Amino acid sequence: MKICVAQTRPIRGDIQRNIEHHKNFIALAGSYGVDAMIFSELSLTGYEPTLAETLATHPDDKRFDDFQTISNTERITIGVGVPIKTKTGICISLVLFQPHQARQTYSKQYLHPDEDRFFVKGHGFPSVHVNQTNLALAICYELSVLEHAERAVKSGADIYIASVAKFMDGVAKAINRLGDIARIYAMPVFMANCIGPADGDECAGKTSIWNEKGVLIGQLNDTHEGILIYDPDTQELIEKTL
C-alpha cells in the first residue's frame, strides 16, 4: 500500500486557493497510484490560530466536495487540515475523505498550552482503515504525548502518521520523537509538515518517513514543496520536490 505525505506552502487564510493547490498535489500523488494521502496541520488555512474563529467550518462544507469526488473516482483516502466548529468550540481537525464513505473527522485531543485560547480538545480515537491497514493519526503536539502513541498501538495501529505545523525550533524534536516511535513500536511512521509563514514564524518542512526499524528513509528539505510516498510492503520510496 502506497502512503503519501505532502509538504505544501499554505496561503494564509485562503481556503479556496489552498483547496485548488491541494488538488494539484493529489493529482500528482495519484499518478503514482497512492492509496492514502495526508496533508499538514491546518493545511487549508495555514497554521493561524488568530484566524481560526473566522475560518472555522464544518466537515460537510460544499467547498470540500471535490475532495470526495476525487476520493471516489481515484480510490484515494485524503486527509486535509482545517479548523472545525463543534458544539464546544473550534477544533484543530483532519477531515478524511474515503471512497464512497461518509466523511470522518479527527480532531486534536492534546493541545499545546498556547492553543488553549483558540481551540478546544477533540474526542474519539485517531484511526482510519485503508486496505485493511490501520493508520493511526496524530496532529502536531500529540506526537510528544507518550499516551497518544501507546493508545494507537493498543488499538492495533499498523502505521503512525503525524500531521504537523512545526517551526525550526520544534521540528528537530519532532523528528527525534517520531524516529523513536517507529523503533519502539516497530511500525512505519510518517510526518507531513508545511513550509512558509505561519503564526508569525516560519514552518520548517522536512516532511519525513521512517521504516519499522526507526531508520529515516526519506526527508524533504525546508524550502520546497513536495511529496514523499512509501510502500511498507515493497519498501519502495518516491520523493518528488517541486
C-alpha positions as a printed Julia matrix, in Angstrom:
242×3 Matrix{Float64}:
   0.0    0.0     0.0
   1.37   3.39   -1.0
   1.03   6.23    1.51
   1.84   9.83    0.68
   2.62  12.81    2.91
   2.53  16.26    1.33
   4.6   19.34    2.08
   2.79  22.47    0.91
   3.13  26.21    1.4
  -0.36  27.22    2.63
  -1.77  30.57    1.57
  -2.7   32.38    4.79
  -6.44  32.24    5.41
  -7.44  31.45    1.81
  -9.32  28.16    1.93
 -10.41  28.13   -1.71
  -6.95  28.76   -3.13
  -5.49  26.15   -0.79
  -8.12  23.66   -1.95
  -7.06  24.17   -5.57
  -3.41  23.78   -4.56
  -4.21  20.58   -2.67
  -5.98  19.19   -5.73
  -2.81  19.64   -7.78
  -0.82  17.72   -5.17
  -3.43  14.95   -5.05
  -3.3   14.64   -8.82
   0.49  14.31   -8.66
   0.31  11.68   -5.93
  -2.48   9.89   -7.77
  -0.23   9.49  -10.81
   1.93   7.23   -8.64
  -1.04   5.14   -7.53
  -1.17   6.17   -3.88
  -3.83   4.72   -1.6
  -3.75   7.4     1.12
  -2.5   10.98    1.33
  -2.21  13.2     4.41
  -1.53  16.95    4.49
  -0.06  19.09    7.27
  -1.83  20.6    10.28
  -4.43  23.2     9.23
  -3.22  22.85    5.66
  -6.31  24.52    4.17
  -5.93  27.74    6.18
  -2.32  27.78    7.25
  -1.48  27.43   10.94
  -3.02  30.72   12.06
  -4.78  30.37   15.44
  -5.84  34.02   15.5
  -7.84  33.47   12.29
  -9.44  30.19   13.37
 -12.7   31.66   14.61
 -13.28  33.39   11.28
 -12.18  30.45    9.13
 -13.73  27.54   11.06
 -16.26  25.49    9.15
 -17.95  22.06    9.09
 -16.83  18.74    7.56
 -19.75  18.84    5.11
 -18.67  22.22    3.71
 -19.57  22.19   -0.01
 -16.14  23.57   -0.82
 -14.75  20.16    0.12
 -16.93  18.21   -2.31
 -14.15  17.96   -4.89
 -12.05  16.01   -2.39
 -14.84  13.48   -2.02
 -15.26  13.21   -5.78
 -11.54  12.63   -6.25
 -11.52  10.07   -3.45
 -14.42   8.21   -5.07
 -13.02   8.18   -8.6
  -9.34   7.63   -7.8
  -9.91   5.44   -4.74
  -7.63   7.56   -2.55
  -8.07   8.3     1.13
  -7.36  12.01    1.66
  -6.77  13.89    4.93
  -6.79  17.71    4.91
  -6.24  20.07    7.85
  -8.89  22.65    8.76
 -10.42  24.29   11.87
 -13.8   22.68   12.54
 -16.72  24.09   14.52
 -18.15  21.86   17.24
 -20.73  22.32   19.99
 -18.0   23.13   22.5
 -15.77  25.32   20.33
 -13.3   25.15   17.47
 -11.1   22.1    16.95
  -7.88  21.59   15.02
  -9.01  18.81   12.72
  -8.21  16.47    9.87
 -11.19  15.91    7.6
 -10.91  12.49    6.0
 -12.35  11.53    2.64
 -12.59   7.85    1.71
 -14.06   6.25   -1.41
 -17.87   6.19   -1.23
 -17.9    6.63    2.55
 -19.2    9.35    4.85
 -16.59  11.94    5.79
 -14.76  11.38    9.05
 -13.11  13.97   11.26
 -10.24  13.5    13.66
  -9.77  16.46   15.99
  -6.64  17.09   18.04
  -7.1   15.73   21.55
  -3.91  17.06   23.16
  -3.42  20.79   22.69
  -0.26  22.78   23.2
  -0.8   25.28   26.04
  -0.51  28.16   23.55
  -3.54  26.78   21.69
  -5.96  26.77   24.63
  -7.02  30.37   23.91
  -8.23  29.47   20.43
  -9.22  25.81   20.36
 -10.92  23.04   22.33
  -9.89  19.42   22.6
 -11.36  16.83   20.28
 -12.74  13.4    21.14
 -12.64   9.92   19.66
  -9.67   7.81   18.64
  -7.5    8.82   15.68
  -7.52   5.92   13.23
  -8.64   5.23    9.7
  -8.68   1.92    7.85
  -7.27   1.74    4.33
  -6.98  -1.58    2.51
  -7.23  -3.47    5.82
  -4.41  -1.39    7.25
  -4.98   0.69   10.39
  -3.49   4.17   10.08
  -3.18   5.99   13.39
  -3.27   9.77   13.1
  -1.59  12.4    15.27
  -1.81  16.17   14.98
   1.39  18.02   15.86
   1.78  18.35   19.66
   0.15  14.93   20.14
   3.24  13.13   18.89
   5.07  14.32   22.03
   2.44  12.82   24.33
   3.52   9.29   25.28
  -0.04   8.1    25.86
  -1.04   9.0    22.33
   1.29   6.56   20.58
   0.63   3.91   23.24
  -3.12   4.15   22.65
  -2.55   3.9    18.93
  -0.58   0.68   19.3
  -3.07  -0.84   21.75
  -5.81  -0.08   19.23
  -4.0   -2.05   16.54
  -2.18   0.66   14.6
  -0.06  -0.59   11.71
   1.27   2.84   10.69
   1.56   6.16   12.55
   1.08   9.43   10.62
   1.69  12.85   12.16
   0.18  15.95   10.54
   2.15  18.9    11.9
   2.97  22.6    11.59
   6.45  22.71   13.1
   8.81  25.67   13.23
  12.58  25.3    13.13
  12.89  25.07   16.91
  10.35  22.26   17.08
  10.92  20.13   14.01
  14.19  18.6    15.28
  12.49  17.38   18.44
   9.59  16.01   16.4
  11.97  14.13   14.12
  13.74  12.52   17.08
  10.46  11.6    18.76
   8.91  10.1    15.62
  12.02   8.05   14.96
  11.69   6.7    18.49
   8.02   5.83   17.93
   8.92   3.88   14.8
  11.72   2.0    16.56
   9.93   1.31   19.85
   6.7    0.13   18.29
   8.23  -1.43   15.15
   5.99   0.33   12.67
   6.47   2.79    9.8
   5.98   6.44   10.76
   5.19   9.41    8.5
   5.29  13.16    9.16
   3.66  15.81    6.96
   4.93  19.33    7.72
   4.47  22.56    5.77
   6.75  25.42    4.75
   6.28  29.17    4.7
   4.97  31.79    7.15
   2.67  30.69    9.98
   1.58  32.4    13.19
   4.39  34.95   12.99
   7.1   32.36   12.41
   8.29  30.1     9.59
   7.4   26.42    9.19
  10.44  24.23    8.74
   9.35  21.5     6.32
  11.47  18.32    6.49
   8.46  16.1     5.83
   9.8   12.63    6.67
   9.29   8.87    6.68
  10.82   6.21    8.96
  10.7    2.47    8.44
   9.67  -0.01   11.1
  13.23  -0.11   12.45
  13.2    3.62   13.15
  15.54   4.4    10.26
  14.89   7.7     8.49
  14.43   6.66    4.86
  13.08   9.81    3.24
  13.02  13.53    4.0
  12.17  16.68    2.06
  14.09  19.92    2.57
  12.97  23.02    4.47
  12.35  25.29    1.49
  10.47  23.45   -1.27
   7.04  21.93   -1.61
   6.86  18.25   -2.46
   5.59  14.78   -1.68
   7.01  11.62   -0.16
   5.46   8.24   -0.99
   6.32   4.97    0.69
   5.04   1.42    0.29
   5.85  -0.51    3.51
   5.2   -3.82    1.75
   7.63  -3.34   -1.15
   9.79  -0.7     0.62
   9.55   1.47   -2.49
  10.18   5.16   -1.76
   9.29   8.02   -4.11
  10.41  11.59   -3.45
   9.19  14.48   -5.57
  10.29  18.04   -4.84
   8.51  20.87   -6.64
